[in-house]
Amino acid sequence: MLAILKKEINSFFASPIGYLVIAIFLLLNGLFLWLFKGDSNILDYGFADLSAFFLLAPWILIFLISAVTMRSFSDEKKQGTLELLLTKPITHINIVLGKYFGAFVLILMALVPTLLYVYTVYQLGNPVGNLDVGSTLGSYFGLLFLIAAYTAIGVFASTLSDNQIVAFITSVFICLVFYIGFESMADVTSSNFMEQLGMNTHYKSMSRGVLDTRDIIYFLSITLFFLMLTKLNINKEMK
């Protein structure tokens, strides 16, 4: 698994992909949070608060993670190297986990520089340090779990086609359904069960600074579910 993880990371940074992912994520967030006028602009908001970032980041990550993961298995299929990879002395689940953690680590690298936002807002507070640290930490944990789930969905989507664009669109669609789709359906049906199926509900719960085990179990379940679906699809390639 570690060999595949290293290969994935090296392939990201051997081409402009890795650098572009980090740059685009930071650029988009920076523009909306500090430059563009509107509700998401921290300077216009008037409060030492990062809520705008934590509302914006999940939407950017849907498209960014889908773009990163779309090549995971679809590229192997297109180049005809998937069969060769599957015949190597490594279990299929380790292949899946290697691809998964390769993409996951790359997105984490893009997230780390955003800690500068925390320091900046901390310093901008009146008095200095007037920042809800508990809520901020909870929101970052929520983002970590969102990234884990999005990445699992993206890797799964990449097994469905040898066309990267199809994999990208499929990943974006599934992520949107889980992030906001179930919540929207819950608004129509007034179903609490439907609302609990949506990622946004659990993400908002963690953003309040309370790490509820139900939210953690939810995100881990979604992640494991799509990783197992990925493994099942890979197993079919051997038949």
C-alpha positions in Angstrom: 0.0 0.0 0.0 2.8 2.4 0.9 4.5 1.9 -2.4 1.3 2.8 -4.3 0.7 5.8 -2.0 4.2 7.1 -2.7 3.7 6.5 -6.4 0.5 8.5 -6.4 2.1 11.4 -4.5 5.1 11.4 -6.8 2.9 11.3 -9.9 0.9 14.3 -8.6 4.0 16.4 -8.1 5.9 15.0 -11.1 3.3 17.0 -13.2 1.7 20.3 -12.5 -1.4 18.6 -11.0 -0.3 18.7 -7.3 0.8 22.3 -7.5 -2.3 23.4 -9.3 -4.6 21.7 -6.8 -3.0 23.5 -3.9 -2.8 26.8 -5.7 -6.4 26.7 -7.0 -7.8 25.8 -3.6 -5.8 28.6 -1.9 -6.5 31.1 -4.6 -10.3 30.6 -4.7 -10.6 30.8 -1.0 -8.3 33.8 -0.8 -10.3 35.7 -3.4 -13.7 35.1 -1.8 -12.5 35.6 1.7 -10.3 38.7 1.3 -10.8 40.3 -2.0 -14.3 39.9 -3.6 -17.0 42.0 -2.0 -19.9 40.1 -0.4 -21.0 38.2 2.6 -18.0 35.8 2.4 -15.5 38.7 2.7 -14.0 38.5 6.2 -13.0 42.2 6.2 -16.5 43.3 5.2 -18.1 40.9 7.7 -16.8 42.9 10.6 -16.3 40.0 13.0 -13.2 37.9 13.7 -14.8 34.8 12.4 -13.9 32.1 9.8 -17.5 30.8 9.2 -17.3 32.1 5.6 -14.3 29.9 4.9 -16.0 26.8 6.4 -19.1 27.5 4.4 -17.2 28.0 1.1 -14.5 25.2 1.4 -16.9 22.2 1.1 -18.2 23.5 -2.2 -14.7 24.1 -3.6 -13.5 20.7 -2.3 -16.3 18.9 -4.2 -14.9 20.0 -7.5 -11.2 19.9 -6.5 -11.3 16.4 -5.0 -13.3 15.1 -8.0 -10.6 16.6 -10.3 -7.8 14.9 -8.3 -9.4 11.5 -8.0 -10.9 11.2 -11.5 -7.6 9.7 -12.8 -7.1 7.2 -10.0 -8.4 4.1 -11.8 -9.9 5.6 -15.0 -6.4 6.4 -16.2 -5.2 2.9 -15.4 -8.1 1.5 -17.4 -7.4 3.8 -20.3 -3.7 3.0 -20.5 -4.4 -0.7 -20.0 -2.2 -0.9 -16.9 -5.0 -1.8 -14.4 -4.8 -5.5 -15.2 -1.0 -5.4 -14.7 -1.5 -3.6 -11.4 -4.1 -6.1 -10.2 -1.8 -9.1 -10.9 1.0 -7.7 -8.7 1.5 -9.5 -5.3 -0.6 -7.0 -3.4 -4.2 -7.3 -2.2 -6.9 -5.3 -4.0 -7.8 -3.5 -0.8 -4.3 -2.3 -0.4 -4.3 -1.0 -4.0 -7.6 0.9 -3.3 -6.2 2.3 0.0 -2.9 3.3 -1.7 -4.8 5.3 -4.3 -7.2 6.7 -1.7 -4.6 7.9 0.7 -2.5 9.3 -2.1 -5.3 11.7 -3.1 -6.2 12.3 0.6 -2.7 13.4 1.5 -2.6 15.8 -1.4 -5.8 17.5 -0.4 -4.5 17.7 3.2 -1.4 19.5 1.8 -3.8 22.1 0.3 -5.7 22.5 3.6 -2.6 23.0 5.8 -1.8 26.6 4.5 -5.3 27.7 5.4 -4.1 27.7 9.0 -2.7 31.1 8.1 -6.3 32.3 7.9 -6.8 31.3 11.5 -3.7 33.2 12.6 -4.7 36.3 10.6 -8.3 36.4 12.0 -6.9 35.7 15.5 -4.7 38.8 15.1 -7.5 40.9 13.6 -9.8 40.3 16.5 -10.6 43.2 18.9 -9.1 42.4 21.4 -6.4 40.2 19.7 -7.4 36.6 20.1 -11.1 37.2 20.0 -11.8 34.0 18.1 -14.0 31.0 18.9 -11.2 28.4 18.9 -13.5 25.5 19.8 -15.8 26.2 16.8 -12.8 26.7 14.5 -11.2 23.4 15.6 -14.5 21.6 15.2 -14.9 23.0 11.7 -11.4 21.8 10.7 -12.3 18.3 12.0 -15.5 18.5 10.0 -13.5 19.4 6.9 -11.1 16.5 7.5 -14.0 14.1 7.6 -15.6 15.7 4.5 -12.4 15.3 2.6 -12.2 11.7 3.6 -15.7 11.0 2.4 -15.4 13.1 -0.8 -12.1 11.3 -1.7 -13.7 7.8 -1.2 -16.5 8.9 -3.5 -14.1 10.2 -6.1 -12.0 7.1 -6.1 -15.1 5.0 -6.5 -16.3 7.1 -9.4 -13.0 6.6 -11.1 -13.6 2.9 -11.3 -16.9 3.3 -13.3 -15.3 4.5 -16.5 -12.0 4.8 -18.4 -13.1 8.4 -19.3 -11.8 10.9 -16.7 -14.4 13.5 -17.5 -17.2 10.9 -16.9 -15.5 10.0 -13.6 -15.3 13.7 -12.6 -19.0 14.4 -13.4 -20.1 11.2 -11.6 -18.0 12.1 -8.5 -19.3 15.7 -8.4 -22.9 14.5 -8.7 -22.6 11.9 -5.9 -20.9 14.4 -3.6 -23.6 17.0 -4.2 -26.3 14.4 -3.5 -24.7 13.5 -0.2 -23.7 17.0 0.8 -26.9 19.0 0.0 -29.2 16.6 -1.9 -30.5 14.6 1.1 -31.0 17.8 3.1 -33.0 19.4 0.3 -35.2 16.3 0.0 -35.6 16.4 3.8 -36.9 20.0 3.5 -39.6 18.8 1.0 -40.5 15.6 2.9 -40.0 16.9 6.4 -38.1 13.7 7.1 -35.5 13.8 9.9 -34.1 10.5 8.7 -33.5 11.9 5.2 -31.8 14.9 6.8 -29.5 12.7 8.8 -28.3 11.0 5.6 -26.8 14.3 4.4 -23.2 15.3 5.0 -24.1 18.9 5.6 -26.1 18.2 8.7 -23.2 16.3 10.3 -20.7 18.8 9.1 -22.6 21.7 10.6 -22.9 19.8 13.9 -19.1 19.4 14.1 -18.7 23.1 13.1 -20.3 24.0 16.4 -17.2 22.6 18.2 -19.0 19.5 19.5 -17.4 16.2 18.3 -20.4 13.9 18.5 -19.6 10.2 17.9 -22.7 9.9 15.7 -21.2 12.5 13.3 -17.8 10.7 13.3 -19.4 7.3 12.7 -21.5 8.7 9.9 -18.5 10.0 8.0 -16.4 6.9 8.6 -19.4 4.8 7.4 -19.7 6.8 4.2 -15.9 6.5 3.6 -15.8 2.8 4.2 -18.9 2.2 2.2 -17.5 3.8 -1.0 -14.1 2.2 -0.4 -15.7 -1.2 -0.3 -17.7 -0.4 -3.5 -14.4 0.5 -5.1 -12.9 -2.8 -4.1 -15.9 -4.7 -5.5 -15.6 -2.9 -8.8 -11.9 -3.7 -8.9 -12.6 -7.3 -8.2 -14.9 -7.4 -11.2 -12.0 -6.4 -13.5 -10.4 -9.7 -12.7 -13.4 -11.7 -13.9 
